[in-house]
Amino acid sequence: ARWRNLLLMAVMVPFWTSFLIRTYAWVTILKSQGLVNSLALQLGAIAEPMELLYTPGAVIVGLVYTFLPFMILPIYASVEKLDGALVEAALDLGAGPLRAFARVVAPLTAPGVAAGVLLVFVPSLGIYAVNDILGGGRVDMIGNVIENQFKGNARNWPFGAALGTTLLVAFAAVHWLVSRRQRGDGAADAVRIGVH
């Protein structure tokens, strides 16, 4: 329980800091004279500093760091509600750990995974600050492309509106699929239990 609380705090601490400050912190970590390159040079792993900043890898690191808590917390809530007796029963009935996970844990925590996917999917499609700061505008993401249609050099409002509508339709489709699946699973559980 002590480790669980410490890990949960480690996930929550970044929320106490501004998003922009956290993103700029990655600039100081990934730049040529930053923490990663300094450590790698001191350990002798590299002969000269690597170009880590303004790359697709830097954008991916920033996005994962930004959205990982939004994925972890719903999954944590689902796992926390999971009845351990069900897993023990599966193991007692001859299921191996992998099969118990696939047949018991995964289906019961699927709503948390689905909630995490929605919480990450929506803002990650529209975010453009991480790309601008860590990617230097060199990595195209849909949020940046839409922004450039309205504010940048492109000034193509109809194309920007079409991209925005496409983004909205994509989100609506994912939301519909996830909610439909959750309703379907709930109905299947009710039938199995005998509740109508």
N, C-alpha and C positions, 0 to 999 in steps of 0.2 A: 504493500500500500504506500510505503514511503517513497519508493522509486517511482511509482505511478504518479504520485502528486508532483514530484520533482520534474518528471518528463512533461506532465501537463502544463506546469508552469513554464518550462522551456519553450513549449509551443505557443503559450499565451503572451510571453514577454514582448515579442516583436510588435504586438498590437498596441503596446503602450507608447510606441514611437511613431512619428509621422512616416507615412509611406515614402515621401520624397527623401527624407533623411536616411531611411533604410536603403533606398536605391542608390543614393550618393555614397553611402558607406561601401557598397560593392565597387564603386569606381576606385576608391582608395585601396581596396583589397586587390583588385584585378589590374591596376595600371602597371606600367613597366617597372616602376620603383615600388610597387605595392607589396603587400604581405606575402602573397603567393610566390611571386618572382624572387623576393628577398630570401625566403626560406629555401626555395629550390636552388638558388645560387649558393647559399651557405652550406647546404647539404651536398653540393657537387652534382646534383641531378641534371643541371643544365649549365652550359658554358656562357650563354648570354640570355638576357631577359626575353621571355616569350611574349608574343602579341596576344594577350587575352582579352583586352578591352576592345570594344567596337567590333565584336565578332558575333556570329550566331550563337556560339557557345555561351558568351556572356549574357545574351538575352535570355537563353534557356535557363541559366542559373538564376537570373533575376526573377523570371516568371515562376520557377519552382519555389524559390524562397518566398515569394509574395503569396502564392496561392496554396502552398502545402498545408498551412493551418486550416484553411477552409475545407480541405479534404479530410484531414485527420480528425477534426472535432466531431463531425457527424458519424464517422466510422467508430470513433471512441464511444460515442453515446450508444450506438447499436450494440457494440461489444459489451458495454457495461450492463445493458439490459438483458443480455443473453443468459439464460439459465444454464449453469454449469452442469446440472444434473442431466440435461439432454445429451451433452457431449459424453459424459460418463456412461450413460445408458448405451449410446452407440458403441463405445469402446467395449463395454461389457458384453454386448451382443455380437462381438466378433469383428467389428469394423476397425481397420487400422487408422492411425492418426490422419493420414491423407484422405481416406474415404470419409471419416467422421467430419473433417473440415469441409469436404466437398458436399456432403449430404445434409449436414446439420448447421455448421457455422456459417458457411457462405450464403445459403438461402435466408437464414434468419437475420443476417447483417446486410443483405442486399438493399433494403430501404435506406440505410445509412450511406451506403456506397452511392446509390442513386442521388440522394440529397447532396452528397459531396460533389458528384459530377456536375449537377446543375449549378451549385454554388461556385464552382471553378470555371465551368464552360462559359457562362454568361459574361463575367467581367474579363476573362482572358481574351475573348474575341474582340472586345472593345477597347482594351487598354493600349495606350500608345506611349505613355511616359517611360516605361521600362525600355522600350526600343529606342526612344530618343536619347535617353541618358546612357544606357549600357551598350547600345548598338550604334550610337552615333548617327542614327537615321539611315544606316546602310542596310539594315535588315527590314524587309517589307513585311508588315503585318496588316491585317485588314483594317484595323483601327487607324493606322497611319495613312493608308491609302485613302480611306474615306475623308480623314481630316485634310489631306492635301487637295482633294477635289473641291473643298469649300474655302480653305484658308491659304493653301500653298500656291505654287506656280501654275498648277493645272487649271484651276478655276472652271471646272466642268461640273456644275451643280446637278444636271440630270444624271450623269454617271455616278456621282456621289450618292444621290437619292436612290438610285437603283441598287448600289452596293449596300446601303443602309437597309433597304427593304429586304434584300437577300439575307442579310444578317438577321433581321427580325424573323423572317420565315424559317431560317435554320434553327434559331432558338425555339420558336413555337413548335417546330416538328420534334425537336429533342424533348421539350417539356411534355408534349402530348404523348410521345412514346413512353417516357418514364412514368407519367401518371397513369397511363393505360395499363402498363405492366404492373404497377403497384395495385391498382384496382383489381386486376385479374388475379394477382396472387392472393389478395385479401378474400376474394370470392372463393378461390380454390381452398383456402384455409377454412373458411366457413363451411363449405361442403364437407371437407374431411372431418371436421369436428362435429358436424351435424347441426350447426347453428344457421338459421335462415333469417 
